[in-house]
Amino acid sequence: MSTDGQPHIVAIGGGSFIPDDRYGMSPSPLLRYAADLTGQDRPRICFLTTALGDGAEHIGRAYAAFARMEAEVSHLALFPMPNIADMRSHLLTQDMVYVFGGSVANLLALWRLHGLDEILREAWREGVVLSGQSAGALCWHVGGNTDSYGPRLRPLTDGLGLLPYSCGVHYDSDAQRRPLLQQLVGEGALPGGYAADEGVGLHYVGTEFVQAISYIKEAGAYRVEPDGSGSVKEQRITPRLLAAL
């Protein structure tokens, strides 16, 4: 649970893990920041790889990466059936839930099929820190844009809506992301919201955006709002710079 008992979400545009020649992948300062919000020396962290189809290889790599942290790590898989009998009980006893990227459309469909959408909403309200990158960041918002349907991005408008905003991920690394998000916000298909470059996280307490964080000096976050004329205004937010590992 979070140190203050309030709902926290850390939505990461990209860069939860950093390539490591020795260990494969290491948790980035963004992931450690999210874990620190729990206030626990050894937090209980459950990760979900639903958006990747719960492949054994992905789950194995995730455990190897999380092994670099002082944490009690578990995972929740839905293929071929849930690996945990009482998903609600398990998630409500975690300090943090982390969601990997992949297909956000598939993720949302499967979560709703298994009732995980409501369980995660309850966990959030109870103070379990929620985090994730890409699909694992978009899912908490009203929507954004996604490559779930193919290489050409399409709108996503049916996110869980815990956060009443749109969300942009990979904002500086995928040329399609920025113009499509601006179009969707400008025409009213999505509400105003926030976007994050690679290596940037968006921290919300309850439904309030409190700050952007990053371990890359040049990276940015952005507030994207409709300007009332069918277009948008975009304001850059300078992230709080986290210490590199």
Helices and strands as residue ranges (DSSP letters): E 8-12, E 17-20, E 24-27, H 29-36, E 44-48, G 50-52, H 56-66, E 72-76, H 87-92, E 96-99, H 104-114, H 116-125, E 129-133, H 135-138, E 144-146, E 154-156, E 166-168, H 177-186, E 193-196, E 200-205, E 208-214, E 221-226, E 232-237, E 240-241
